Amino acid sequence: MSTARFTEERLRSWLDANQQDRERLCAAVLSLDPRFSRVEPRRPKGGRDQGRDIEAVFENDRPAFGGVAFVNGANDSSAQKRRIKRKFREDLRAAQSHKPDVKVFVFFTNLDLTPSEVVEMQDHARAKGGVVAEILHRERMRMALDSPAGFPFRYQYLGIKMSDEEQVGFFRVYGEQLQTLMTRKFTDLDRSLERIEFLSDKASPLHWLQAVITLDHEYDHAELAPFRVLFQFRRRGSRTSEPQFCIAAEDIRVSCGDERTHGFRLYVGTEQQQMYDLKQPFSVAPTDQLGFGGELLHTRMIPTLGALERHEIGVFISENLVSRLKSIAIVANIYEVARLEREDLYRESIEDPPWWPENPSWPELAPNAKDLAWVALSRSTGLPFPEYLPNVSWLLDFYARTPRRWEP
């Protein structure tokens, strides 16, 4: 079977029922078009997407929305085409209801449409407020994936390797660029190698998880007291409202020989079951960094490093500590899997955290032992409110950001 035919057959059914990879494949294909930039899949794992599976910028200044409408076992029947055309109209209407002035709409389908069918859909979009519609049907997607620029995405999502001839073509097009990368001290190549290394480690057991708070300068521990922090890891789309994992910490006074010194209580586990709950003194004074968490026993809730992906991180910190922080990083095994700088944080005052671990044997650490003002932290969008949401969940997305080795 020729490569073109093989790619076409894979587009028909290889991703049946796999909406996540369908949307990511389409985002990758769109990124090959130089007219589009900042291409991102919006909610590849499901949920309300307001008529847009993909967001991008068209010709550097116009927002563009994209809809993905694949069918299982595409056979180009009349029934399937009627269904896809109806989906096109519905997605366009939903996108316009969210942003009435949208002027560029990209629609992906694994059906093969005739030129007249494409024109019909484009005319419909043009009649709805002058929207420019780009229709990427199966043949257009195949052509993009069977080009040298598309070979990596074709392999990643459709499992089709490059033939010998394609490898020659790939290096003919990109060989000079690869050489340029080498002369740039391997910077971009190193990033690719970092991603390869991380992907090979995703199946490793999750044996270390830590939240690291970097402060704006060094503080004595007495200056930081009193404080409390709570990090909750909740998998997006989980059927339960409870987080899969929690890390909580608060300052305490602990005995160290004949003296009492500043330390912290550390709770690691779920809301229902602790992994450990201990007290320990601070090891360095003064300090500009606080690390909470550590070595894990095997947990079925997040068994592997890769299982952390698509977890939303809820962060709740006492107000006195928030005013002093510079950044927050999440470290898993040997990798920094997420980081938010001070300017990326959205702050919202709250009365209390959603949960706090009680410990009956430590009455001085009961939830009402300290009267603290609390702040919930999330990722700031930097966009004007109320036209746009001012904040979004802090999401672990290894597709958008490759974790790097942690360097304290």
C-alpha positions as CSV (number, residue, x, y, z in Angstrom):
1,M,0.0,0.0,0.0
2,S,1.4,3.4,-0.9
3,T,2.1,5.9,1.9
4,A,-0.6,8.3,0.8
5,R,-3.2,5.5,0.9
6,F,-1.9,4.3,4.2
7,T,-2.2,7.8,5.7
8,E,-5.7,8.1,4.3
9,E,-6.8,4.8,5.8
10,R,-5.4,5.7,9.2
11,L,-7.3,9.1,9.1
12,R,-10.5,7.2,8.5
13,S,-10.4,5.0,11.6
14,W,-7.1,5.0,13.5
15,L,-8.3,7.5,16.1
16,D,-11.8,6.2,16.5
17,A,-13.2,7.3,19.8
18,N,-10.0,9.0,20.7
19,Q,-11.1,12.6,20.8
20,Q,-8.0,13.8,22.7
21,D,-5.6,12.7,20.0
22,R,-8.0,13.8,17.3
23,E,-7.9,17.4,18.6
24,R,-4.2,17.3,19.2
25,L,-3.5,16.0,15.7
26,C,-5.6,18.7,14.2
27,A,-3.9,21.4,16.2
28,A,-0.5,20.0,14.9
29,V,-1.8,20.1,11.3
30,L,-2.9,23.7,11.7
31,S,0.4,24.7,13.2
32,L,2.0,23.7,9.8
33,D,0.1,26.5,8.1
34,P,2.3,29.6,8.4
35,R,-0.8,31.8,8.5
36,F,-1.7,30.5,11.9
37,S,0.2,31.0,15.1
38,R,-0.3,30.3,18.9
39,V,-2.2,27.1,18.0
40,E,-3.6,25.4,21.1
41,P,-6.2,22.6,21.6
42,R,-8.7,23.9,24.1
43,R,-10.2,21.0,26.0
44,P,-8.9,17.8,24.3
45,K,-10.2,15.6,27.1
46,G,-13.8,16.8,27.0
47,G,-16.0,19.4,28.6
48,R,-17.8,22.5,27.4
49,D,-15.7,24.2,24.7
50,Q,-18.1,26.8,23.5
51,G,-17.8,25.7,19.9
52,R,-14.1,25.7,19.7
53,D,-11.8,22.7,20.1
54,I,-8.8,24.8,18.9
55,E,-7.8,28.4,19.4
56,A,-5.2,30.2,17.2
57,V,-4.2,33.5,15.8
58,F,-4.7,34.1,12.1
59,E,-2.1,36.3,10.3
60,N,-0.8,37.7,13.6
61,D,-3.8,39.7,14.5
62,R,-7.2,37.9,14.2
63,P,-8.4,35.3,16.6
64,A,-9.3,32.0,14.9
65,F,-11.5,29.2,16.3
66,G,-11.3,25.6,15.2
67,G,-13.8,22.7,15.4
68,V,-12.9,19.0,15.1
69,A,-15.5,16.6,13.8
70,F,-14.2,13.1,13.1
71,V,-16.5,10.2,12.6
72,N,-15.7,6.6,13.5
73,G,-15.0,4.4,10.5
74,A,-15.3,7.2,8.0
75,N,-16.7,6.0,4.7
76,D,-17.9,9.3,3.1
77,S,-21.5,8.1,3.0
78,S,-24.3,10.6,2.5
79,A,-25.4,10.1,6.1
80,Q,-22.0,10.9,7.5
81,K,-21.7,14.0,5.3
82,R,-25.1,15.3,6.4
83,R,-24.0,14.8,10.0
84,I,-20.7,16.6,9.5
85,K,-22.3,19.5,7.7
86,R,-24.8,19.9,10.5
87,K,-21.9,19.7,13.1
88,F,-20.1,22.5,11.1
89,R,-23.1,24.8,11.3
90,E,-23.6,24.0,15.0
91,D,-19.9,24.6,15.9
92,L,-19.9,27.9,13.9
93,R,-23.0,29.1,15.6
94,A,-21.6,28.2,19.1
95,A,-18.4,30.0,18.3
96,Q,-20.2,33.1,17.2
97,S,-22.4,33.0,20.3
98,H,-19.3,33.1,22.4
99,K,-17.4,35.7,20.3
100,P,-19.8,37.4,17.8
101,D,-17.0,39.1,16.0
102,V,-15.0,36.0,15.2
103,K,-14.0,36.1,11.5
104,V,-11.9,33.0,11.0
105,F,-13.2,29.5,11.6
106,V,-11.3,26.3,10.8
107,F,-13.1,23.0,10.6
108,F,-11.5,19.6,10.6
109,T,-13.1,16.4,9.5
110,N,-11.8,12.9,8.4
111,L,-14.4,12.7,5.7
112,D,-13.3,13.5,2.1
113,L,-15.4,16.4,0.8
114,T,-15.9,17.5,-2.8
115,P,-14.9,21.0,-3.9
116,S,-18.6,21.9,-4.3
117,E,-19.3,20.7,-0.7
118,V,-16.4,22.8,0.6
119,V,-17.7,25.9,-1.2
120,E,-21.2,25.3,0.2
121,M,-19.8,25.3,3.7
122,Q,-17.7,28.3,3.1
123,D,-20.6,30.2,1.6
124,H,-22.7,29.4,4.7
125,A,-20.0,30.8,6.9
126,R,-19.6,33.9,4.8
127,A,-23.3,34.5,5.0
128,K,-23.1,34.4,8.8
129,G,-21.3,37.7,9.3
130,G,-18.5,37.3,6.8
131,V,-16.7,34.5,8.5
132,V,-13.8,33.0,6.5
133,A,-14.0,29.2,6.8
134,E,-11.0,26.9,6.3
135,I,-12.2,23.4,5.7
136,L,-9.5,20.8,6.3
137,H,-11.1,17.6,5.1
138,R,-9.3,14.2,4.9
139,E,-7.3,14.8,1.7
140,R,-6.0,18.2,2.9
141,M,-5.0,16.7,6.2
142,R,-3.3,13.8,4.4
143,M,-1.3,16.2,2.2
144,A,-0.1,18.1,5.2
145,L,0.9,14.9,7.1
146,D,2.6,13.4,4.1
147,S,4.9,16.5,3.7
148,P,8.3,16.6,5.4
149,A,7.0,19.0,8.1
150,G,4.1,16.6,8.9
151,F,6.1,13.4,9.2
152,P,6.7,13.7,13.0
153,F,3.0,14.4,13.6
154,R,2.0,11.5,11.3
155,Y,4.2,9.2,13.3
156,Q,3.1,10.6,16.7
157,Y,-0.7,10.3,16.1
158,L,-1.1,7.8,13.3
159,G,1.9,5.5,13.9
160,I,3.2,5.8,10.4
161,K,7.0,5.7,10.1
162,M,9.0,7.5,7.5
163,S,10.1,5.4,4.5
164,D,13.7,5.6,3.3
165,E,12.7,8.0,0.6
166,E,10.8,10.2,3.1
167,Q,13.8,10.3,5.4
168,V,15.9,11.6,2.5
169,G,13.3,14.2,1.7
170,F,13.0,15.2,5.4
171,F,16.7,15.7,5.8
172,R,16.9,17.5,2.4
173,V,14.4,20.0,3.8
174,Y,15.5,20.2,7.4
175,G,19.1,19.1,7.3
176,E,20.4,22.7,7.1
177,Q,18.2,23.7,10.0
178,L,19.5,20.8,12.1
179,Q,23.0,22.0,11.4
180,T,22.0,25.4,12.5
181,L,20.6,24.0,15.7
182,M,24.0,22.3,16.3
183,T,25.9,25.6,15.9
184,R,23.5,27.2,18.4
185,K,25.1,25.1,21.1
186,F,22.3,22.5,20.8
187,T,19.8,24.6,22.7
188,D,16.7,23.5,20.8
189,L,18.1,20.0,20.3
190,D,18.7,19.8,24.0
191,R,15.0,20.7,24.6
192,S,14.0,17.9,22.3
193,L,16.3,15.5,24.1
194,E,14.8,16.7,27.4
195,R,11.4,15.8,26.1
196,I,12.5,12.4,24.9
197,E,14.1,11.8,28.3
198,F,10.9,12.8,30.1
199,L,8.6,10.8,27.9
200,S,10.8,7.7,28.5
201,D,10.4,8.4,32.3
202,K,6.6,8.9,32.3
203,A,6.0,5.3,33.1
204,S,8.3,5.4,36.2
205,P,6.6,5.1,39.6
206,L,5.9,8.4,41.3
207,H,8.3,8.3,44.2
208,W,8.8,12.0,45.0
209,L,6.3,14.9,45.0
210,Q,7.1,18.3,46.4
211,A,5.8,21.9,46.3
212,V,8.6,24.4,46.4
213,I,7.9,28.0,47.4
214,T,10.6,30.5,46.5
215,L,10.5,33.7,48.5
216,D,11.4,37.2,47.4
217,H,14.4,37.2,49.7
218,E,15.9,35.4,52.7
219,Y,13.8,35.3,55.9
220,D,14.4,34.1,59.4
221,H,11.8,31.4,60.2
222,A,10.4,33.6,63.0
223,E,9.5,36.2,60.3
224,L,7.5,33.7,58.4
225,A,5.4,32.4,61.3
226,P,2.5,31.8,61.4
227,F,1.7,30.2,58.0
228,R,-0.2,27.4,56.5
229,V,-0.2,26.0,52.9
230,L,-2.3,23.4,51.2
231,F,-1.8,21.9,47.7
232,Q,-4.5,19.7,46.3
233,F,-4.0,17.6,43.1
234,R,-7.3,16.8,41.4
235,R,-7.5,15.0,38.0
236,R,-9.5,17.0,35.5
237,G,-12.6,15.1,34.6
238,S,-12.5,12.9,37.7
239,R,-15.9,11.5,38.8
240,T,-15.2,12.3,42.5
241,S,-15.1,15.8,43.9
242,E,-12.2,14.9,46.2
243,P,-8.6,15.5,45.2
244,Q,-6.4,12.6,44.3
245,F,-3.6,13.8,46.6
246,C,-2.9,16.5,49.1
247,I,0.2,18.2,50.7
248,A,-0.4,20.4,53.7
249,A,2.1,22.2,55.9
250,E,2.1,24.7,58.8
251,D,4.7,26.3,61.0
252,I,5.3,24.9,64.5
253,R,7.8,24.9,67.3
254,V,9.7,21.7,67.8
255,S,12.1,20.4,70.4
256,C,15.7,20.2,69.2
257,G,17.8,18.9,72.1
258,D,17.2,21.2,75.0
259,E,15.8,24.0,72.9
260,R,12.7,24.6,70.9
261,T,13.2,25.9,67.4
262,H,11.0,26.7,64.4
263,G,9.9,23.8,62.2
264,F,6.8,22.7,60.3
265,R,4.2,20.0,60.4
266,L,3.9,18.1,57.0
267,Y,0.9,16.1,56.0
268,V,1.1,14.0,52.8
269,G,-1.8,11.8,51.6
270,T,-5.4,12.0,50.6
271,E,-8.3,13.6,52.5
272,Q,-9.2,10.2,53.8
273,Q,-5.9,8.5,54.4
274,Q,-2.5,9.9,55.4
275,M,0.7,8.7,53.9
276,Y,2.6,10.4,56.7
277,D,2.0,13.2,59.1
278,L,5.1,14.4,60.9
279,K,6.9,17.3,62.6
280,Q,10.4,18.4,61.7
281,P,12.7,21.4,62.2
282,F,13.8,23.7,59.4
283,S,17.2,22.6,58.2
284,V,18.5,26.0,56.9
285,A,18.2,29.5,58.5
286,P,17.7,32.0,57.1
287,T,16.1,30.7,53.9
288,D,14.6,31.9,50.7
289,Q,12.9,28.6,49.8
290,L,10.4,26.3,51.5
291,G,9.9,22.8,50.2
292,F,6.8,20.8,51.3
293,G,6.4,17.1,50.4
294,G,9.0,14.5,49.7
295,E,9.4,10.7,49.2
296,L,6.2,8.8,48.5
297,L,5.1,5.3,49.2
298,H,3.3,3.7,46.2
299,T,0.0,5.3,45.7
300,R,-2.7,4.0,43.4
301,M,-4.2,7.4,43.1
302,I,-1.2,8.8,41.1
303,P,0.9,5.6,40.5
304,T,3.3,7.0,37.9
305,L,5.0,10.2,36.9
306,G,2.9,10.3,33.7
307,A,-0.3,9.9,35.7
308,L,0.2,13.4,37.1
309,E,-0.7,14.9,33.7
310,R,-4.0,16.7,33.4
311,H,-4.2,17.2,37.2
312,E,-5.3,20.6,38.3
313,I,-3.4,22.0,41.3
314,G,-5.4,23.9,43.9
315,V,-3.2,26.2,46.0
316,F,-4.3,27.7,49.3
317,I,-1.8,29.7,51.3
318,S,-2.0,32.0,54.3
319,E,-1.9,35.7,53.2
320,N,1.2,36.6,55.1
321,L,3.2,34.0,53.1
322,V,1.6,35.0,49.7
323,S,2.9,38.5,50.1
324,R,6.5,37.2,50.3
325,L,6.5,34.6,47.5
326,K,8.4,34.9,44.3
327,S,7.4,31.6,42.6
328,I,5.8,28.2,43.1
329,A,7.2,25.0,41.5
330,I,5.9,21.5,41.6
331,V,8.7,18.8,41.6
332,A,7.9,15.2,40.7
333,N,10.7,12.6,40.8
334,I,13.6,14.6,39.3
335,Y,11.5,16.9,37.2
336,E,10.1,20.4,37.6
337,V,6.7,19.6,36.1
338,A,5.1,23.1,36.7
339,R,6.0,26.6,37.7
340,L,4.2,29.8,38.3
341,E,6.0,33.1,38.8
342,R,4.6,35.9,41.0
343,E,3.3,37.8,38.0
344,D,1.5,34.7,36.7
345,L,-0.5,34.3,39.9
346,Y,-4.2,35.2,40.4
347,R,-5.1,35.9,44.0
348,E,-8.5,35.5,45.6
349,S,-9.1,36.0,49.3
350,I,-11.1,33.2,51.0
351,E,-12.4,32.5,54.5
352,D,-10.9,29.0,54.8
353,P,-9.3,26.4,52.7
354,P,-11.6,23.7,51.3
355,W,-10.1,21.1,53.7
356,W,-7.5,20.8,56.4
357,P,-6.0,17.6,57.9
358,E,-6.9,17.2,61.6
359,N,-4.6,15.3,64.0
360,P,-6.3,14.4,67.3
361,S,-3.0,13.6,68.9
362,W,-1.7,17.2,68.3
363,P,-4.4,19.4,69.8
364,E,-2.3,22.5,69.3
365,L,-2.5,22.0,65.6
366,A,-6.3,21.8,65.4
367,P,-7.8,23.7,62.5
368,N,-9.0,26.5,64.8
369,A,-5.6,26.9,66.5
370,K,-4.6,29.8,64.3
371,D,-6.7,32.7,63.0
372,L,-5.2,33.2,59.5
373,A,-6.3,35.0,56.4
374,W,-6.3,32.7,53.4
375,V,-5.7,33.2,49.7
376,A,-6.5,30.9,46.8
377,L,-4.0,31.0,44.0
378,S,-4.6,30.1,40.4
379,R,-3.1,30.9,37.0
380,S,-3.8,34.4,35.8
381,T,-4.8,34.9,32.2
382,G,-3.7,38.5,32.1
383,L,-6.8,39.3,30.1
384,P,-9.3,42.1,30.8
385,F,-12.4,41.2,32.9
386,P,-15.3,40.8,32.3
387,E,-14.8,40.2,28.6
388,Y,-12.4,37.4,29.5
389,L,-11.9,35.2,32.5
390,P,-9.2,36.6,34.7
391,N,-7.9,33.2,35.8
392,V,-7.9,29.5,34.9
393,S,-7.0,26.4,36.8
394,W,-3.3,25.6,37.2
395,L,-3.2,22.5,35.0
396,L,-0.3,20.0,34.5
397,D,-0.1,19.7,30.7
398,F,3.0,17.9,29.6
399,Y,2.0,18.4,25.9
400,A,2.2,22.2,26.3
401,R,5.2,22.3,28.6
402,T,7.9,19.7,28.8
403,P,9.1,19.2,32.4
404,R,12.8,19.8,32.9
405,R,15.2,18.4,35.5
406,W,14.8,20.2,38.8
407,E,17.6,22.6,39.7
408,P,17.0,24.1,43.2
